[in-house]
């Protein structure tokens, strides 16, 4: 059975950790990214991502871009 993959994108490591722990405990596979540029790399890496939880206010590339 394939797990649904969720990408958590936030510049705050504490928020990423809490969301990752909570989502993993519910059976999701969780990837993390600390900014928009890394998130784009992960989205286009080839592994399908089912959902992105995205912070809007981040350095380098924000969630709106």
C-alpha positions as MATLAB code, in Angstrom:
seq = 'XXXXXXXXXXXXXXXXXXXXXXXXXXXXXXXXXXXXXXXXXXXXXXXXXXXXXXXXXXXXXXXXX';
ca = [
       0.000    0.000    0.000;
       1.368    3.381   -0.997;
       1.305    6.077    1.646;
       0.036    9.519    0.747;
       2.999   11.879    0.636;
       2.745   15.354    2.155;
       5.351   18.082    1.704;
       5.590   20.487    4.655;
       7.241   23.776    3.659;
       8.105   26.227    6.435;
      11.214   28.142    7.472;
      10.564   27.405   11.158;
      12.066   23.993   12.015;
       9.797   23.620   15.060;
       6.662   23.939   12.950;
       8.013   21.463   10.399;
       8.839   18.987   13.168;
       5.426   19.223   14.871;
       3.554   18.831   11.588;
       5.792   15.945   10.531;
       5.269   14.085   13.792;
       1.501   14.596   13.742;
       1.080   13.670   10.088;
       3.401   10.654   10.358;
       1.427    9.396   13.351;
      -1.683    9.473   11.143;
       0.029    7.279    8.555;
       1.271    9.831    6.037;
       4.728    9.904    4.490;
       6.132   13.385    5.167;
       8.835   15.343    3.337;
      10.116   18.684    4.618;
      11.507   21.802    2.949;
      12.782   24.971    4.602;
      12.030   27.373    1.743;
      10.259   27.633   -1.593;
      13.295   26.798   -3.718;
      13.877   23.499   -1.926;
      10.148   22.764   -2.134;
      10.161   23.221   -5.911;
      13.145   20.867   -6.207;
      11.279   18.219   -4.188;
       8.062   18.647   -6.191;
       9.903   18.178   -9.501;
      12.202   15.390   -8.249;
       9.983   12.700   -9.722;
       8.355   11.279   -6.579;
       4.688   12.301   -6.619;
       3.523   14.524   -3.768;
      -0.162   14.396   -2.886;
      -0.419   17.544   -0.749;
       1.730   20.586    0.060;
       1.332   22.424    3.369;
       2.923   25.767    2.534;
       3.948   28.751    4.653;
       3.510   32.033    2.794;
       6.151   34.130    4.605;
       9.591   32.532    4.000;
      13.061   33.689    2.966;
      14.524   33.158   -0.538;
      11.215   32.276   -2.192;
       7.960   32.781   -0.337;
       4.832   30.708   -0.612;
       3.146   33.136   -2.984;
       5.928   32.960   -5.574;
];
